[in-house]
Amino acid sequence: MKLYASSGDPASPPFATGANSTALGEGAISYAAGAVNQAAGMFTGYGDAQTGSYIARNITTDNVITEIFLDGVSERIQVPPNATVSFNIEITARRTDSGQEGAIYELRGGADRGAFAGSLALLGRVNKTVITEDNSAWDATITADSASSTLRLWVKGEVSKTIRWVAHIKTVEVRN
C-alpha cells in the first residue's frame, strides 16, 4: 500500500518513529504512539512546521485524579526543544458499568519549551469548556511537566463508577 505520493522526490520525506504512527507530507516526523503528524514542507528540520493528531485513553473507577496516555499505559506527548505547541483537546467520558452518564470537555491552550530540559511551561491559562456533563463531579485538565518535557492530561471520575475516557488531541507545532 502506498502511503505517500509527490510530484517528485521530496527533499525530506515523512519519517515515522512512534509505534503505529503515521507521518504525512514533506518534513513531517511522527514520534508518539498512534500519532498522525502532517507537514507541507519545513523551515530547516523535520517537524519544525507541522500539525499532530493524538488519541489518549484510560479508565477510572474512583474520584482520584488519573492521567490518560497515548498508549493507554505511559506514553505522553513530548514537546521538543525550542518549540511552541498549541493544542485543542476534546475529551469524552462514558460510564460503562451501569447507568447512562457521559461528559464532553474541551481544553485549548499552548505550551512553550526552550532549549533545555526543565523549561516546558503552559502559555498563559488553559481555556476549559464543559461542553456537557451528566455529573459535575467529573473533570479534566492538562499540565506541562517540565521534568519530562511532556504534556500530561488528567481526568477525575467518581467513586464506584467505571468511566472510560478518550481524548483527541490536535496540535500545531513550530520550532526553531
Phi, psi and omega in degrees: 000135180266123181254355183216133176220145177215172180277006178183186176283114179292145178295328183224085181296158179299154188221116180247125180242341181283151178301128178056031180261163181224135174242132183234134174090157182299127176086002180280143172228135180237115189239357183252154180303126175070007184286151170235115180243143183225139175222161176233047186113181183211165175282294181223346184207160180309135173074010182275358176206084185210170173246163178221152175226125186226150176239131177236155182203158171187175179233138172243151176227010181209191181256023178277134178297124189234138178276143173249147192233158180297322179259008182079358185234304188208348187275135181240170175281119177277139172254117184288166177301149177055047184229150168237131183232125170264151180222147172228113188241127173251124182244128179240133181237145180215125174288133186241350182277323176187174181074180183222077182239148178204172178203152175223129180235154173231131177241127178232136179176204180201169179221153183227134177230134176278198185287338189246155173301148180089002183254005181287134177208151173291147176272111181060214181257153177275133176271116179251132176239127172273104181292312175195149174203138176279342185219115183288354176285338180283157181198166177211146179204171178226147175225161174253123180261101184292332180296321181255358183057042181232156170269134182240127182254128187238145176225159177224124179262222184214148180301136176064024175231128177271118185234128174266134181240131176227134179237139171251116184253119177250131181234155165239124190238128176225140178211163179248000000 
